[in-house]
């Protein structure tokens, strides 16, 4: 069958890309049909301007129309209608999708949809190849996302971790330079523009640059600060310098005004030189209990100084006629709302709430009363662990700031390694999204490894689909995803992964609670038995045609992965440290040896970093 797509020549790159995608998938789906089918793609005036992505779809046996309030929205409409026709986009891995065969009579769709939230995105973390980043960008709109965040001015560190093969002694470092990272970043940004996706940039690194360091990672520097830059650094314990040698983790002394002037100038210059950035993140140091203790800084609070800095940045941008959106961060010391300072032009800014210390054992719950915010104690703060405590800080800021906002959360940045089945975590994510409106938040950016896919990418699928439609039912999404991923035996897999999740603990793996625990040990023993019992189901799906459905092979590897990691965790929980270390070495050998085969599914660098730095398993 010939598929014709029609759109205005000057409609934009994203609409042209949407037309190409629709034509390609329909050609595959209707391969057995004859004749021609014509579909028009349009950008239409939004019936409710200023709201999130909206699209309208009408398809029938002779063709139809896909329209959106932008080229991006039209692309989202294309992927949404393909999903309703039976396509499943299972993972940010080439070829990991299912495309059904249809007759033209089965093309019967007429609906419109507006995304539930404006901000729906993912932030790069972990260790990533060039292909990992490009594949993830390609998958984002297929899963309902509209944004991508490239941290630092260049995402060098995320590429470096992969190409230098950090944490995998079985692989030699590959040729890689900062220039490669710059080229690949520009390539990634072109692919985002091609799809009309929103670009978030920077965040970390500003403080280091003020101090004369090109902060593109959290790696420690080999040299101390120069004499002219040292006065700009925070004074902590009577000393000014790089905090534990890391520029990106070092706070500044804003009392004299010189550091604030330099900071604001850097942001204004960057905004002027990079007009394609939709949301520019302006953050302070990525550490806490290291803010300046000089006499001048102690007369105010870090959040008051932060707001004054943001106002100065706003003044400079306005003077140059720049309408760049600035994202400011509620994180660590900045969780405490300012006492006196207020943002003078809130329309410039977007609030980003980052509850990094929260538990992921359960979803946000919005109660009638929240606990009081504890008094701020300079360089003696404890991060809130409970959900209510975290939400109390958000409420404190919202009493002062009424502008746009989203949550920046971490279920797939560290917590997911503690949920072996990913099912409970997917439910927590679903529950979190369903609370966003009550929390007064307009979306969610997930700070996460791009390779968070073992056993599958179901949590990411749930996040994207629920942000697109907050009424989405997680049980229906499970059937939708698992039936495509595992075929007719998907309920067996779902039950197995559900049980693994129920026995798991995201808190334990992330260092919350005592390391010795008879309950944790018993759970890990039950995990082992469950994995052993699942072997016949895996054996039944091996055959001449390899694996019967797309995700059975990663599931087979996942079983070996869980068997070895759960053994190490059981021994740790029993206090048998030496045997736990021996078991962890066996786990490391497995994942390092298997990384060339399962690279898109598991971030070896990150899982080893987490189990070493948080879980308590020694290197």
Residue, then its C-alpha position, 0 to 999 in steps of 0.5 A: x500500500x502507498x501511504x501519502x502524507x500531506x503537510x505545509x512545506x513551511x510547517x517545520x522540522x518536527x511536523x515533517x518528522x512526524x509525517x515520516x514516522x507515520x508513513x513508515x509505521x503505517x506502511x509496515x502495518x498495512x503491508x498486505x493492503x493495496x491502493x493508497x491512503x492519504x493522511x494530512x498533518x497540521x499545526x492548528x491553533x490551540x483551543x486553550x492556549x498556554x496549556x500542555x501539548x494537545x493533539x487531534x486524531x482522525x483516521x479511517x480506511x481512506x486516511x485522515x488527519x493528525x493535528x497538534x498545537x505544535x509540531x511536537x504535539x503532532x508527533x506525540x499524536x502520531x505515536x499515540x494513535x499508533x499505540x492505539x492501533x497496537x504498536x508498542x514501543x518497549x524500550x530505548x533500544x533499536x528494534x525493541x518494538x512490536x508492530x501489528x499487521x492491520x487491514x485498512x478497515x481497522x483504521x478507525x480512530x477519532x479523538x483529541x487529547x491534551x497532556x495532563x502535565x506540561x513538563x514531561x522529561x528525563x535528565x541524563x545520568x549514569x554512563x552513556x554511549x553516543x548511541x544510548x543518548x540518541x536511542x533514548x531521544x528517539x524513544x522519548x516521544x514514543x513514550x509520551x515525553x516532551x523534554x530532555x535535560x543535558x546536565x552541565x554545559x557539556x554532558x562530558x562526564x556521562x560519555x566519559x564514564x562509558x568510553x573510559x569503561x569506569x568500574x569495568x576492569x575487563x574493558x579497555x578505555x576507548x578513544x574519547x575527548x571533550x571535543x567528542x562530547x561536544x560534538x555528540x551533545x550538538x548532535x543530540x540537540x539537533x535530534x531534539x530539535x528535529x522532534x520539537x522536544x524541549x531542551x533543558x541545559x546546565x544545572x551543575x557547574x556554575x559555581x566551579x566556573x566562577x572559581x575559574x574551573x571548567x566544571x564538567x564533572x564531579x571529578x576531583x581537581x589536582x590543583x588548588x584554587x588560584x589566589x585571585x579566586x580563593x576569596x570567592x569560595x565559601x569559607x568553611x571551618x575557617x578555610x576557603x577552597x575547593x570542597x573536597x577537591x571538587x569544583x562542582x560541589x563547592x559553594x561560593x561566598x556571596x557577601x562581597x557581591x563579586x561572586x554574584x556578579x561573576x555568576x550572573x554574568x556567566x548565566x547571561x552570557x550563556x543565555x545570549x549565546x545559546x538561544x535554543x535552550x528552552x529551560x536554563x537551570x541555575x543551581x548552586x553546589x551539589x553538596x550540603x553543609x558546606x555553605x559560607x560561614x563568613x560573618x557577612x554570609x551568616x547575617x542571611x540565609x543561603x536561600x535569600x542569597x540565592x533569590x537575590x542572585x536569581x533577581x540579578x540574573x533576571x535583571x541582566x537578561x531583561x536588559x538584553x531582551x532575553x526571555x530565557x526561562x530560568x529553572x531554580x532548585x529546591x535542594x539541600x540547603x535550598x529546601x529552606x524557603x528564603x526569609x526576606x528575599x522574593x523573586x521580583x519577576x516570577x514569570x521568568x522562573x520555574x520552580x524545581x522541587x528535588x526531594x533526593x533524600x525521600x523514600x521510594x517505598x511508597x508514593x507521595x500522599x497529600x495529607x491535610x496537615x504537614x509537619x513544620x519546617x525545622x529551623x535552619x542550622x548553617x552547615x548542620x542540616x539533615x536532609x528530610x527522609x520522610x515524604x511529609x517532611x519533604x512536602x513541607x519544604x515544598x509548601x513553604x516555597x509555594x507560599x511565596x512563589x506561585x509560578x510554574x513548577x515541576x518535581x525532579x525526582x530519582x526513582x530510576x537514578x538509584x532506588x531502582x537497583x533495590x527493586x528487583x522486579x520493577x513492579x512496585x517501583x512502577x506503582x510508586x511512580x504512578x502514584x506520585x504522578x497522580x498526586x502532582x496536581x494536588x501538590x501544585x506541580x506541573x510535571x516531572x523530570x526524572x533524573x535517571x540512568x538512561x540504561x535503567x532497563x533490567x528486567x525491562x523499561x516498564x517504570x519509564x513506560x509508566x512514567x511517560x504514559x501517566x504524565x501524558x494521561x494522569x488517569x492511566x491505570x497502572x494495571x492496564x499499562x502492565x497488561x499493555x506493556x507485558x503482553x507485548x514484551x513477553x507474549x501470551x505468557x506475560x501473566x507468569x512474568x508479571x506474577x514473578x516480577x511482582x513477587x520479586x518486588x514485594x521481597x525487595x527494598x529500595x530503602x535497604x539498597x540505598x543505605x536507609x536503615x541498619x545494615x544487619x537485618x534478619x528480615x532483609x536476610x530472609x527476604x533475600x533468601x526468598x528471592x533466591x528461591x523464587x529465581x530458582x523456581x522461575x527457571x522452567x518458565x525461562x527454559x520453555x521460551x528458548x527455541x530455534x527462533x531464539x526468544x519468543x518475545x522481545x524481552x525474554x532474553x534480558x529477563x533470563x540475564x536478569x535472573x542470574x543478576x538477581x541471584x548473585x546480588x541477592x546472595x551478597x545482600x543476604x550475607x551483608x544483612x547477616x553481618x557476614x562481611x567477608x563472604x558478602x564481599x566474595x559474593x559481590x566479586x562474583x556479581x561484579x564478574x557476571x555483569x562486567x563479562x555480560x556488559x557487551x551483550x546487555x549494555x542497553x539494559x544495565x548501567x554497570x558503572x552506576x549499579x556498582x557505584x550505588x552498591x559500594x557507596x550506599x548499600x555498604x558492600x565494600x569495593 
